[in-house]
Amino acid sequence: MSNRFKRIISVILSVAVAAMITACGSGNNDHIMTDSAADAAGSVSDTTVIGFSQLGAESDWRSANSESMREAFSADKGYELLFEDGQQKQSKQITAIRSFIQQGVDYIVLAPVTQEGWDSVLLEAKEAEIPVIIVDRMVETEDDDLFTCWVGSDFYLEGRKACEWLHRYAASQGLSGNDLHIVNIQGTIGSSAQIGRTAGLEEYSAKYGWDLREETPGDFTQAKGREVMAQMLVTYNNINVVYCENDNEALGAIEAIEAAGKHAGPDIAGGDILIMSFDGVNQTAINYCLEGTIACIVECNPLHGPRVENIIQTLQNGGTPDKLEYVSETLYSSYETVREVRIDSETYPVTLLTQDVIDTRAY
Ligand code: GZL
């Protein structure tokens, strides 16, 4: 019996009981199913209840992602969205999912803070016959039947795109191998976004002989990015590339670089520190990329609301969505020297960032 059908039955029973109590009092028992019962049942049957466990509100990317989900699952479109903010804590997300199961929602959507540790609560949802859609970051499970499907980004590809861009840009500057002294301000450790982006950097550092000096978590936040960058600048005197695993960390890193009397920009040989970043959502970061303070931003598209809604519509219509749906994404840079990158014989064009591109983007 579906959760929606259970909700309809409970509404009808509660209204019917109320009607009988009223009828007993007033002697009017010519019908049990009052108009309000039919209305209530009708409204329940028309409403799709979505339980969404969002991981937090740590970045501009996350805010845009939450807004996209709220817009996609609005009441005027026949949805009831139960939105729970996990505040970057897996325990809070697990509690939210259990609450959704108790409430008998129609679908659970999970944006997991980290990859591991979801099997038991996903099994509880499966036993309750509630489909679970994973969005954005990925979960690592013993059995991928524990979730219906996933939609998000290929973070490992994002990392390799960034590094191939860096390799080509460095070559255009007459730099290679050990000329590059790189630090990585990582995202939330254990998140698939951090795992993939870090894997790309480590692979290409080994491949091209880059000097990867340190990798330290910046938790995808500006404050932590600033703190980590400041410490790195004290520790090392030859950093010339900072790989930031999201834009908010890049903003913090730039603040620390400037506070140390150094300059974020394109002229590595001239003493600039080159900034690489991911997302392309924060407007300050995009403007920094336009003016060259940030050399390259690998797009990470946050607008998953319509994608998740399409999946739910497919399920509602008895269809089977793809198990994994990867979002296609570009790279942004205002430097004209690198116009494309090649990964595994696939070519990815670089979007030359102009004000017009900024003005016409979807977010
Ligand atoms: C990526 C997403 C990451 C963003 C960060 O899909 O999970 O989390 O890159 C965000 O900005 O905090």
Residues whose N, C-alpha, C, O or C-beta is under 5 A from the ligand:
A	BS01	GZL	E58 S59 W61 R62 D136 R137 A193 F220 E245 N246 D279 C300
